[in-house]
């Protein structure tokens, strides 16, 4: 099992803010993997984005400051992002921090919102965004090959 071109295009559309393309791709029939490829791709993209923004030896304050900055960008983000959950999800990329206490909805929404902010903060051009999605796709494919 591997990430499909459709799944990669869907992530790309989300990251560029192309809501129409994202919705159109989401409305297409689910691939045979039942969406596992997109889930892996999305998780991998979050990990890649966190690794680009933070170093393993960054202080906890750097993570706290980033989450506070993202939450301050709009009232909507402030109300939707639980700071403790956001900080935990970011730290979990580099540590063996357990995230099992976070419900699936909180985890996915927080990753979704943070991923958008992490990538937006990089100010990637088309080439950079394509490289980012390619890096995330490669990692997701590795995860999928190990799980199947």
MITI-917340 format. One record per residue (C-alpha): x, y, z; residue in one letter. Coordinates in steps of 0.05 Angstrom, whole numbers, padded with zeros to 5 digits, always signed. Each point is the difference from the previous one (the first is absolute). Layout:
REM residues N
XYZa/...
This chain:
REM residues 148
+00000+00000+00000x/+00025+00070-00017x/-00024+00071-00001x/-00037+00015-00064x/+00009+00060-00046x/-00071+00021+00019x/+00018+00000+00074x/+00063+00040-00012x/-00040+00050-00042x/-00051+00006+00056x/+00054+00017+00050x/+00031+00050-00048x/-00068+00033-00011x/-00011+00006+00076x/+00069+00030+00010x/-00010+00052-00055x/-00069+00019+00025x/-00033-00026-00063x/-00065-00019+00034x/-00037-00015-00065x/+00052-00050-00025x/+00006-00030+00070x/-00076-00010+00004x/-00003-00027-00071x/+00055-00051+00015x/-00032-00019+00066x/-00066-00013-00035x/+00030-00053-00046x/-00008-00073+00019x/+00047-00022+00055x/+00059-00041-00023x/+00004-00074+00014x/+00040+00014+00064x/-00061+00034+00031x/+00038+00064+00011x/+00059-00030+00037x/+00047+00030-00050x/-00026+00070+00012x/+00002-00010+00075x/+00072-00022-00004x/+00017+00057-00047x/-00033+00051+00045x/+00036-00027+00062x/+00066-00002-00038x/-00010+00072-00024x/-00011+00021+00072x/+00064-00034+00022x/+00041+00029-00057x/-00027+00070+00014x/+00016-00006+00074x/+00070-00026-00015x/+00011+00059-00047x/-00023+00051+00053x/+00030-00029+00064x/+00065-00034+00018x/+00000-00058+00049x/+00038+00042+00050x/-00046+00061-00004x/-00027+00021+00067x/-00072-00013+00020x/-00008+00076-00001x/+00010+00000-00076x/-00059-00047-00009x/-00042+00039+00049x/+00016+00065-00036x/-00017-00029-00068x/-00067-00027+00024x/-00017+00066+00033x/+00019+00037-00064x/-00045-00045-00043x/-00058+00007+00048x/+00008+00076-00001x/-00009+00003-00075x/-00076-00003+00004x/-00056-00009+00049x/-00019-00064-00037x/+00069-00031+00009x/+00001+00022+00073x/-00065-00036+00012x/+00016-00063-00040x/+00071-00014+00023x/+00009-00029+00070x/+00070+00025+00018x/+00017-00060+00043x/-00020-00048-00055x/+00037+00040-00053x/+00064+00002+00041x/-00005-00074+00015x/-00009-00018-00074x/+00060+00041-00020x/+00044-00028+00055x/-00022-00071-00018x/+00035+00007-00067x/+00068+00002+00036x/-00013-00036+00065x/-00037-00062+00023x/-00054+00045+00028x/-00065-00039+00002x/-00059+00029-00036x/-00049-00056+00013x/-00039+00043+00049x/-00019+00047-00057x/-00065-00019-00034x/+00004-00011-00075x/-00040+00063-00017x/+00044+00045+00042x/+00063-00032-00028x/-00021+00006-00073x/-00028+00071+00005x/+00061+00024+00037x/+00048-00031-00050x/-00042+00028-00057x/+00003+00071+00026x/+00073-00003+00022x/+00022-00031-00066x/-00031+00058-00037x/+00036+00050+00044x/+00067-00036-00003x/+00000-00003-00075x/-00027+00071-00008x/+00057+00025+00044x/+00051-00030-00049x/-00025+00044-00057x/+00013-00055-00050x/-00004+00013-00075x/-00031-00053-00046x/+00065-00038-00005x/+00011+00001+00075x/-00071-00023+00014x/+00007-00057-00051x/+00065-00021+00035x/-00035+00003+00067x/-00058-00044-00024x/+00050-00047-00033x/+00039-00007+00065x/-00064-00013+00039x/-00022-00051-00052x/+00065-00037+00004x/-00005-00005+00076x/-00073-00021-00004x/+00017-00054-00051x/+00054-00026+00047x/-00050-00003+00057x/-00052-00035-00043x/+00050-00052-00025x/+00019-00016+00072x/-00072-00008+00022x/-00022-00043-00057x/
